[in-house]
Amino acid sequence: MPSVARAKLVCESGSDSGKTFYVWEEETLIGRGDNATIPLGSPKISRRHARLIFDGTRFYLEDLGSTNGTFLNDKKISSRTRSDWGATIRLGNETKIRFRAAQ
């Protein structure tokens, strides 16, 4: 694990609104399952909903076959999609997360 977080995810709406999660690993699992790196409580989020991937230079978001979909800047994604700082990640229709630099 790096000594400095690579990014942070700030929940802006949904049952986890107000929470901030830091991204340390190259692969970060987002979901409501026990093995999620970023555990979210909404029943509308799949146990293994999405994955954030860091390739050494850039971040990518990937839907993992979730029931209610993963959206990046309001566009539904179905394959690995580049995520830039300030992007809005929406999981289903109620959980909105802002993707930010970890500073």
N, CA, C and O atoms as a MOPAC input file, in Angstrom:
PM7 MOZYME 1SCF
protein

 N      0.84500 1    -1.18000 1     0.00000 1
 C      0.00000 1     0.00000 1     0.00000 1
 C      0.89100 1     1.24400 1     0.00000 1
 O      1.83300 1     1.32200 1     0.78800 1
 N      0.60600 1     2.22400 1    -0.87700 1
 C      1.41300 1     3.44000 1    -0.88800 1
 C      1.21300 1     4.23400 1     0.40300 1
 O      0.19400 1     4.08500 1     1.07800 1
 N      2.17600 1     5.06800 1     0.73800 1
 C      2.08800 1     5.84600 1     1.97100 1
 C      1.16400 1     7.05700 1     1.83100 1
 O      0.76400 1     7.65500 1     2.83000 1
 N      0.83000 1     7.41400 1     0.59800 1
 C     -0.06200 1     8.54400 1     0.33900 1
 C     -1.22000 1     8.04600 1    -0.50900 1
 O     -1.02300 1     7.29100 1    -1.46100 1
 N     -2.44200 1     8.47600 1    -0.15700 1
 C     -3.61300 1     8.06400 1    -0.93000 1
 C     -3.50000 1     8.58000 1    -2.35800 1
 O     -2.97200 1     9.66500 1    -2.60200 1
 N     -4.00400 1     7.78400 1    -3.29700 1
 C     -3.95800 1     8.14400 1    -4.71500 1
 C     -5.10800 1     9.05700 1    -5.11700 1
 O     -4.96500 1     9.87300 1    -6.02700 1
 N     -6.24200 1     8.92300 1    -4.44700 1
 C     -7.43300 1     9.70600 1    -4.78000 1
 C     -8.39100 1     9.62500 1    -3.59900 1
 O     -8.16000 1     8.88400 1    -2.64300 1
 N     -9.46400 1    10.39400 1    -3.68100 1
 C    -10.52200 1    10.25500 1    -2.68400 1
 C    -11.86900 1    10.33600 1    -3.38300 1
 O    -12.02600 1    10.99100 1    -4.41400 1
 N    -12.82900 1     9.65100 1    -2.79100 1
 C    -14.19100 1     9.64000 1    -3.28400 1
 C    -15.06600 1    10.25800 1    -2.20600 1
 O    -15.07000 1     9.80000 1    -1.06400 1
 N    -15.80800 1    11.29900 1    -2.56800 1
 C    -16.65400 1    12.01600 1    -1.62200 1
 C    -18.11000 1    11.74700 1    -1.98100 1
 O    -18.55700 1    12.11200 1    -3.06900 1
 N    -18.85000 1    11.11400 1    -1.08000 1
 C    -20.26300 1    10.81200 1    -1.32800 1
 C    -21.08700 1    12.08500 1    -1.16800 1
 O    -21.06700 1    12.72000 1    -0.11300 1
 N    -21.80500 1    12.44700 1    -2.21300 1
 C    -22.60800 1    13.66200 1    -2.21000 1
 C    -24.09200 1    13.38900 1    -2.03100 1
 O    -24.84000 1    14.29200 1    -1.65700 1
 N    -24.53500 1    12.16200 1    -2.29000 1
 C    -25.94600 1    11.81900 1    -2.07200 1
 C    -26.06700 1    10.32200 1    -1.84400 1
 O    -25.15300 1     9.55400 1    -2.14400 1
 N    -27.20300 1     9.92800 1    -1.31500 1
 C    -27.42800 1     8.52700 1    -1.00000 1
 C    -27.24400 1     8.26500 1     0.48500 1
 O    -27.00800 1     9.19100 1     1.26000 1
 N    -27.35200 1     7.01400 1     0.87700 1
 C    -27.29000 1     6.66200 1     2.29700 1
 C    -25.92600 1     6.92200 1     2.93200 1
 O    -25.81800 1     6.96600 1     4.15700 1
 N    -24.88600 1     7.09500 1     2.12000 1
 C    -23.53400 1     7.36500 1     2.63700 1
 C    -23.10900 1     8.81200 1     2.41600 1
 O    -21.91900 1     9.12300 1     2.47000 1
 N    -24.06100 1     9.68900 1     2.17000 1
 C    -23.77800 1    11.10400 1     1.92100 1
 C    -22.92700 1    11.70000 1     3.04600 1
 O    -23.19800 1    11.48800 1     4.22800 1
 N    -21.89700 1    12.44800 1     2.65500 1
 C    -21.01200 1    13.08300 1     3.62200 1
 C    -19.76000 1    12.27300 1     3.94000 1
 O    -18.81800 1    12.80400 1     4.52900 1
 N    -19.73600 1    11.01300 1     3.56500 1
 C    -18.55600 1    10.18800 1     3.83200 1
 C    -17.49700 1    10.40800 1     2.75800 1
 O    -17.81200 1    10.66900 1     1.59600 1
 N    -16.23800 1    10.29800 1     3.16900 1
 C    -15.10200 1    10.38000 1     2.25400 1
 C    -14.31300 1     9.09100 1     2.36300 1
 O    -14.01800 1     8.61300 1     3.45900 1
 N    -13.97700 1     8.53500 1     1.20600 1
 C    -13.19200 1     7.30500 1     1.14600 1
 C    -11.91400 1     7.58600 1     0.37300 1
 O    -11.94100 1     8.26200 1    -0.65600 1
 N    -10.79800 1     7.07000 1     0.86500 1
 C     -9.51500 1     7.26900 1     0.20100 1
 C     -9.13600 1     6.03600 1    -0.59700 1
 O     -9.37200 1     4.90700 1    -0.16700 1
 N     -8.55200 1     6.26000 1    -1.75400 1
 C     -8.13800 1     5.18800 1    -2.65700 1
 C     -6.63500 1     4.99100 1    -2.49500 1
 O     -5.85000 1     5.89600 1    -2.77900 1
 N     -6.23400 1     3.79600 1    -2.03600 1
 C     -4.82800 1     3.47800 1    -1.80000 1
 C     -4.29900 1     2.47400 1    -2.80000 1
 O     -3.13600 1     2.54500 1    -3.19800 1
 N     -5.13400 1     1.54700 1    -3.20900 1
 C     -4.71200 1     0.40900 1    -4.02800 1
 C     -4.81300 1     0.69200 1    -5.52600 1
 O     -5.39100 1     1.69700 1    -5.93900 1
 N     -4.25200 1    -0.19400 1    -6.32500 1
 C     -4.37700 1    -0.08700 1    -7.77800 1
 C     -5.76800 1    -0.47800 1    -8.24000 1
 O     -6.24300 1     0.02200 1    -9.26000 1
 N     -6.43300 1    -1.37000 1    -7.50300 1
 C     -7.81100 1    -1.75400 1    -7.79800 1
 C     -8.64500 1    -1.57900 1    -6.54500 1
 O     -8.30000 1    -2.09400 1    -5.48100 1
 N     -9.74000 1    -0.85200 1    -6.67400 1
 C    -10.60600 1    -0.54900 1    -5.55400 1
 C    -12.01600 1    -1.01300 1    -5.88000 1
 O    -12.61900 1    -0.53800 1    -6.84200 1
 N    -12.54400 1    -1.93800 1    -5.08700 1
 C    -13.88000 1    -2.46400 1    -5.29600 1
 C    -14.89400 1    -1.60200 1    -4.54700 1
 O    -14.74000 1    -1.33800 1    -3.35400 1
 N    -15.92600 1    -1.17200 1    -5.26100 1
 C    -16.99500 1    -0.35700 1    -4.68800 1
 C    -18.26400 1    -1.20100 1    -4.67500 1
 O    -18.64900 1    -1.75800 1    -5.70300 1
 N    -18.91800 1    -1.29800 1    -3.51500 1
 C    -20.14800 1    -2.07200 1    -3.42100 1
 C    -20.62900 1    -2.19400 1    -2.00200 1
 O    -20.08700 1    -1.56500 1    -1.09400 1
 N    -21.65200 1    -3.00800 1    -1.81100 1
 C    -22.18000 1    -3.20100 1    -0.45600 1
 C    -21.79800 1    -4.54800 1     0.14300 1
 O    -22.25300 1    -4.89200 1     1.23400 1
 N    -20.97200 1    -5.30900 1    -0.55700 1
 C    -20.52000 1    -6.60100 1    -0.04900 1
 C    -19.44000 1    -6.46100 1     1.00600 1
 O    -18.79300 1    -5.42000 1     1.12000 1
 N    -19.25400 1    -7.51900 1     1.77200 1
 C    -18.25600 1    -7.52200 1     2.84800 1
 C    -16.83100 1    -7.33500 1     2.34600 1
 O    -15.97600 1    -6.85600 1     3.09200 1
 N    -16.56000 1    -7.70200 1     1.10200 1
 C    -15.19800 1    -7.59900 1     0.57700 1
 C    -14.94600 1    -6.29600 1    -0.17900 1
 O    -13.88500 1    -6.13800 1    -0.78400 1
 N    -15.89100 1    -5.36400 1    -0.15900 1
 C    -15.72100 1    -4.08200 1    -0.85600 1
 C    -14.66700 1    -3.23400 1    -0.15900 1
 O    -14.66400 1    -3.11200 1     1.06600 1
 N    -13.77900 1    -2.65600 1    -0.94400 1
 C    -12.78300 1    -1.72300 1    -0.41600 1
 C    -13.48500 1    -0.44700 1     0.03500 1
 O    -13.14400 1     0.14000 1     1.06200 1
 N    -14.47700 1    -0.03100 1    -0.75900 1
 C    -15.31100 1     1.11400 1    -0.41800 1
 C    -16.72300 1     0.57800 1    -0.20000 1
 O    -17.48300 1     0.39700 1    -1.15100 1
 N    -17.06800 1     0.32200 1     1.07800 1
 C    -18.37000 1    -0.26700 1     1.37900 1
 C    -19.45900 1     0.80400 1     1.45800 1
 O    -19.33300 1     1.77800 1     2.20000 1
 N    -20.51400 1     0.61400 1     0.69400 1
 C    -21.63500 1     1.54100 1     0.69600 1
 C    -22.88800 1     0.79900 1     1.15300 1
 O    -23.04700 1    -0.38800 1     0.86900 1
 N    -23.76400 1     1.48800 1     1.85100 1
 C    -24.88500 1     0.83100 1     2.50200 1
 C    -26.18700 1     0.73400 1     1.73700 1
 O    -27.08900 1     0.01900 1     2.17300 1
 N    -26.32300 1     1.40700 1     0.63500 1
 C    -27.59800 1     1.42400 1    -0.07800 1
 C    -27.94300 1     0.04500 1    -0.63800 1
 O    -27.09400 1    -0.59800 1    -1.25500 1
 N    -29.19400 1    -0.42300 1    -0.42700 1
 C    -29.60600 1    -1.69700 1    -1.00100 1
 C    -29.72300 1    -1.64900 1    -2.52800 1
 O    -29.87500 1    -2.69200 1    -3.16500 1
 N    -29.65500 1    -0.45800 1    -3.12000 1
 C    -29.72600 1    -0.32000 1    -4.57400 1
 C    -28.35300 1    -0.47700 1    -5.23200 1
 O    -28.23200 1    -0.42400 1    -6.45600 1
 N    -27.33200 1    -0.66800 1    -4.41300 1
 C    -25.97700 1    -0.88200 1    -4.91100 1
 C    -25.68100 1    -2.37200 1    -4.83100 1
 O    -25.96200 1    -3.01300 1    -3.81900 1
 N    -25.11600 1    -2.91600 1    -5.89100 1
 C    -24.76800 1    -4.33500 1    -5.91700 1
 C    -23.60800 1    -4.62400 1    -4.96000 1
 O    -22.83900 1    -3.72900 1    -4.60900 1
 N    -23.49900 1    -5.86600 1    -4.55400 1
 C    -22.39600 1    -6.24900 1    -3.64800 1
 C    -21.03900 1    -5.95800 1    -4.28400 1
 O    -20.12500 1    -5.47900 1    -3.61300 1
 N    -20.91000 1    -6.24300 1    -5.56500 1
 C    -19.71300 1    -5.92100 1    -6.35200 1
 C    -20.19400 1    -5.01900 1    -7.48200 1
 O    -20.43300 1    -5.49100 1    -8.59300 1
 N    -20.33500 1    -3.74200 1    -7.21000 1
 C    -20.98300 1    -2.82200 1    -8.14300 1
 C    -20.02600 1    -2.30400 1    -9.22200 1
 O    -20.30900 1    -2.40400 1   -10.41600 1
 N    -18.90200 1    -1.75400 1    -8.78900 1
 C    -17.95900 1    -1.14000 1    -9.73500 1
 C    -16.54600 1    -1.26900 1    -9.20200 1
 O    -16.32100 1    -1.60600 1    -8.03900 1
 N    -15.60300 1    -0.99100 1   -10.08700 1
 C    -14.19300 1    -1.05700 1    -9.70100 1
 C    -13.49300 1     0.17500 1   -10.25200 1
 O    -13.71200 1     0.57100 1   -11.39600 1
 N    -12.64600 1     0.77500 1    -9.42000 1
 C    -11.79100 1     1.88700 1    -9.82000 1
 C    -10.39500 1     1.32100 1    -9.98100 1
 O     -9.87800 1     0.66400 1    -9.07700 1
 N     -9.78100 1     1.57200 1   -11.12900 1
 C     -8.47800 1     0.98500 1   -11.45500 1
 C     -7.47800 1     2.11000 1   -11.71600 1
 O     -7.76600 1     3.05200 1   -12.45400 1
 N     -6.30600 1     2.00000 1   -11.10400 1
 C     -5.21600 1     2.94600 1   -11.32800 1
 C     -4.11600 1     2.20400 1   -12.07200 1
 O     -3.60900 1     1.19600 1   -11.58000 1
 N     -3.73500 1     2.69600 1   -13.26500 1
 C     -2.73900 1     1.98700 1   -14.07900 1
 C     -1.32400 1     2.54800 1   -13.93600 1
 O     -0.42900 1     2.20100 1   -14.70600 1
 N     -1.13500 1     3.41000 1   -12.95100 1
 C      0.17100 1     4.03100 1   -12.74200 1
 C      0.17300 1     5.49400 1   -13.14900 1
 O      0.99100 1     6.27700 1   -12.66700 1
 N     -0.74100 1     5.86300 1   -14.03500 1
 C     -0.86000 1     7.26000 1   -14.47400 1
 C     -2.29500 1     7.78000 1   -14.44600 1
 O     -2.54100 1     8.93700 1   -14.10600 1
 N     -3.23500 1     6.91300 1   -14.80700 1
 C     -4.63200 1     7.34100 1   -14.93500 1
 C     -5.56000 1     6.39900 1   -14.16200 1
 O     -5.21900 1     5.26000 1   -13.84500 1
 N     -6.74900 1     6.93800 1   -13.87600 1
 C     -7.78800 1     6.14300 1   -13.23500 1
 C     -8.85400 1     5.77100 1   -14.25400 1
 O     -9.16000 1     6.53300 1   -15.17200 1
 N     -9.40800 1     4.58600 1   -14.06700 1
 C    -10.49200 1     4.08100 1   -14.91100 1
 C    -11.58700 1     3.53000 1   -14.01300 1
 O    -11.31100 1     2.97600 1   -12.94900 1
 N    -12.82600 1     3.68600 1   -14.44600 1
 C    -13.97900 1     3.15300 1   -13.73200 1
 C    -14.58800 1     2.04500 1   -14.58000 1
 O    -14.67200 1     2.16000 1   -15.80200 1
 N    -15.00700 1     0.98000 1   -13.92600 1
 C    -15.56800 1    -0.15900 1   -14.63900 1
 C    -16.78800 1    -0.68700 1   -13.88100 1
 O    -16.71300 1    -0.93600 1   -12.67800 1
 N    -17.89200 1    -0.85500 1   -14.57300 1
 C    -19.08200 1    -1.47600 1   -13.98500 1
 C    -18.84300 1    -2.98600 1   -13.93700 1
 O    -18.26000 1    -3.55000 1   -14.86300 1
 N    -19.28200 1    -3.62900 1   -12.88000 1
 C    -19.04500 1    -5.06200 1   -12.71200 1
 C    -20.33700 1    -5.86600 1   -12.90000 1
 O    -20.55900 1    -6.86400 1   -12.21400 1
 N    -21.17700 1    -5.42700 1   -13.82700 1
 C    -22.43100 1    -6.12100 1   -14.07200 1
 C    -23.48800 1    -5.79800 1   -13.04000 1
 O    -24.33800 1    -6.63400 1   -12.73000 1
 N    -23.44100 1    -4.59600 1   -12.50800 1
 C    -24.38300 1    -4.19200 1   -11.46600 1
 C    -25.81900 1    -4.18700 1   -11.98200 1
 O    -26.06200 1    -4.05000 1   -13.18100 1
 N    -26.75000 1    -4.33600 1   -11.07100 1
 C    -28.16600 1    -4.34500 1   -11.42100 1
 C    -28.65500 1    -2.96400 1   -11.85200 1
 O    -29.40400 1    -2.85400 1   -12.82200 1
 N    -28.24300 1    -1.91000 1   -11.14700 1
 C    -28.77700 1    -0.57500 1   -11.39000 1
 C    -27.83300 1     0.35100 1   -12.15000 1
 O    -28.13600 1     1.53500 1   -12.30000 1
 N    -26.72400 1    -0.14200 1   -12.62200 1
 C    -25.83600 1     0.62600 1   -13.48100 1
 C    -24.83600 1     1.52300 1   -12.78200 1
 O    -25.00200 1     1.90200 1   -11.62200 1
 N    -23.78800 1     1.85000 1   -13.53000 1
 C    -22.74000 1     2.77800 1   -13.10100 1
 C    -22.66800 1     3.86500 1   -14.15800 1
 O    -22.64100 1     3.58300 1   -15.35600 1
 N    -22.63900 1     5.12500 1   -13.69900 1
 C    -22.64500 1     6.27700 1   -14.59300 1
 C    -21.44200 1     7.15900 1   -14.28900 1
 O    -21.11300 1     7.39000 1   -13.12500 1
 N    -20.79900 1     7.64300 1   -15.31800 1
 C    -19.67600 1     8.56700 1   -15.18100 1
 C    -20.07600 1     9.84800 1   -15.88600 1
 O    -20.28400 1     9.86500 1   -17.10000 1
 N    -20.18200 1    10.92800 1   -15.11100 1
 C    -20.66600 1    12.21600 1   -15.63900 1
 C    -21.98800 1    12.02600 1   -16.39600 1
 O    -22.17000 1    12.53400 1   -17.50200 1
 N    -22.89800 1    11.28300 1   -15.76600 1
 C    -24.26400 1    11.02900 1   -16.25100 1
 C    -24.36200 1    10.17200 1   -17.50000 1
 O    -25.43400 1    10.08300 1   -18.09900 1
 N    -23.26100 1     9.53600 1   -17.90800 1
 C    -23.30000 1     8.60600 1   -19.03800 1
 C    -23.10100 1     7.19800 1   -18.50000 1
 O    -22.12900 1     6.91900 1   -17.79900 1
 N    -24.04000 1     6.31000 1   -18.83900 1
 C    -23.92800 1     4.92700 1   -18.37900 1
 C    -22.71800 1     4.28000 1   -19.03600 1
 O    -22.51800 1     4.39300 1   -20.24600 1
 N    -21.91500 1     3.60100 1   -18.22200 1
 C    -20.73300 1     2.94100 1   -18.77400 1
 C    -20.94800 1     1.43300 1   -18.77600 1
 O    -21.62000 1     0.88600 1   -17.90200 1
 N    -20.37300 1     0.78100 1   -19.76000 1
 C    -20.47500 1    -0.67600 1   -19.83900 1
 C    -19.09600 1    -1.32100 1   -19.97200 1
 O    -18.96200 1    -2.54300 1   -19.90800 1
 N    -18.07800 1    -0.48800 1   -20.15500 1
 C    -16.71300 1    -0.99000 1   -20.24300 1
 C    -15.80200 1    -0.05300 1   -19.46100 1
 O    -16.24300 1     1.00000 1   -19.00000 1
 N    -14.55500 1    -0.42200 1   -19.31100 1
 C    -13.58600 1     0.39600 1   -18.58700 1
 C    -13.51800 1     1.77900 1   -19.23600 1
 O    -13.28600 1     1.90200 1   -20.43800 1
 N    -13.72600 1     2.82600 1   -18.41300 1
 C    -13.81300 1     4.19700 1   -18.91000 1
 C    -12.92700 1     5.09900 1   -18.06000 1
 O    -12.95000 1     5.02800 1   -16.83100 1
 N    -12.15200 1     5.94300 1   -18.72000 1
 C    -11.23900 1     6.85200 1   -18.00800 1
 C    -12.02900 1     7.83400 1   -17.14600 1
 O    -13.04300 1     8.38500 1   -17.57400 1
 N    -11.54400 1     8.04000 1   -15.93100 1
 C    -12.15400 1     8.98600 1   -15.00200 1
 C    -11.14500 1    10.07500 1   -14.65900 1
 O    -10.02900 1     9.78900 1   -14.22400 1
 N    -11.54700 1    11.31300 1   -14.85800 1
 C    -10.68500 1    12.45700 1   -14.55700 1
 C    -11.09800 1    13.09800 1   -13.23500 1
 O    -12.21600 1    12.89800 1   -12.75900 1
 N    -10.18400 1    13.87200 1   -12.64900 1
 C    -10.47500 1    14.57800 1   -11.39800 1
 C    -11.73600 1    15.41900 1   -11.55800 1
 O    -11.94700 1    16.05600 1   -12.59000 1
 N    -12.55600 1    15.41100 1   -10.53700 1
 C    -13.79100 1    16.18800 1   -10.53600 1
 C    -14.97400 1    15.46700 1   -11.14500 1
 O    -16.09500 1    15.97400 1   -11.09800 1
 N    -14.74800 1    14.28600 1   -11.72000 1
 C    -15.83100 1    13.53100 1   -12.35200 1
 C    -16.87500 1    13.13600 1   -11.30800 1
 O    -16.57500 1    12.97500 1   -10.12500 1
 N    -18.10300 1    12.98600 1   -11.78400 1
 C    -19.18900 1    12.49800 1   -10.94200 1
 C    -19.43400 1    11.03100 1   -11.27200 1
 O    -19.64100 1    10.66300 1   -12.42800 1
 N    -19.40600 1    10.21700 1   -10.25000 1
 C    -19.70800 1     8.78900 1   -10.38100 1
 C    -21.06900 1     8.57900 1    -9.73400 1
 O    -21.28700 1     8.96600 1    -8.58600 1
 N    -21.97500 1     7.96900 1   -10.47300 1
 C    -23.28700 1     7.65600 1    -9.91100 1
 C    -23.48800 1     6.15500 1    -9.96100 1
 O    -23.29700 1     5.51800 1   -10.99700 1
 N    -23.87600 1     5.60400 1    -8.82100 1
 C    -24.15000 1     4.17700 1    -8.70600 1
 C    -25.65100 1     4.02300 1    -8.53000 1
 O    -26.20800 1     4.45000 1    -7.51900 1
 N    -26.30600 1     3.41700 1    -9.50800 1
 C    -27.76300 1     3.35800 1    -9.48100 1
 C    -28.33100 1     4.74500 1    -9.65800 1
 O    -27.75200 1     5.56800 1   -10.36800 1
 N    -29.46500 1     5.02000 1    -9.01900 1
 C    -30.06700 1     6.33900 1    -9.20200 1
 C    -30.01000 1     7.23100 1    -7.97500 1
 O    -30.55200 1     8.33600 1    -7.99300 1
 N    -29.35600 1     6.76700 1    -6.89400 1
 C    -29.35300 1     7.62500 1    -5.71100 1
 C    -27.97500 1     7.95600 1    -5.14200 1
 O    -27.83000 1     8.97300 1    -4.46300 1
 N    -26.98000 1     7.14600 1    -5.39200 1
 C    -25.66400 1     7.38600 1    -4.79800 1
 C    -24.77000 1     8.11600 1    -5.78900 1
 O    -24.42800 1     7.59200 1    -6.84900 1
 N    -24.40100 1     9.33400 1    -5.42200 1
 C    -23.55100 1    10.17500 1    -6.27100 1
 C    -22.23600 1    10.42900 1    -5.52200 1
 O    -22.23100 1    10.82000 1    -4.35500 1
 N    -21.13700 1    10.19700 1    -6.22100 1
 C    -19.80400 1    10.31500 1    -5.61700 1
 C    -18.95600 1    11.22500 1    -6.49600 1
 O    -18.98900 1    11.12100 1    -7.72200 1
 N    -18.20000 1    12.11100 1    -5.87000 1
 C    -17.28500 1    12.98500 1    -6.60700 1
 C    -15.88300 1    12.40000 1    -6.49700 1
 O    -15.41600 1    12.05600 1    -5.41100 1
 N    -15.22100 1    12.29700 1    -7.65100 1
 C    -13.86800 1    11.74300 1    -7.74000 1
 C    -12.88000 1    12.90700 1    -7.66600 1
 O    -12.89300 1    13.79400 1    -8.51900 1
 N    -12.01900 1    12.89800 1    -6.63800 1
 C    -11.11700 1    14.03200 1    -6.40800 1
 C     -9.68600 1    13.57300 1    -6.15400 1
 O     -9.43100 1    12.41500 1    -5.82300 1
 N     -8.76400 1    14.51300 1    -6.32000 1
 C     -7.37500 1    14.27100 1    -5.93000 1
 C     -7.33200 1    14.13100 1    -4.42200 1
 O     -8.15200 1    14.72800 1    -3.72500 1
 N     -6.40900 1    13.36900 1    -3.91400 1
 C     -6.36100 1    13.06600 1    -2.46900 1
 C     -5.77200 1    14.18500 1    -1.62000 1
 O     -5.75400 1    14.06100 1    -0.39500 1
 N     -5.30200 1    15.24300 1    -2.20000 1
 C     -4.63300 1    16.32700 1    -1.46700 1
 C     -5.41400 1    16.82000 1    -0.29900 1
 O     -4.96800 1    17.72800 1     0.40300 1

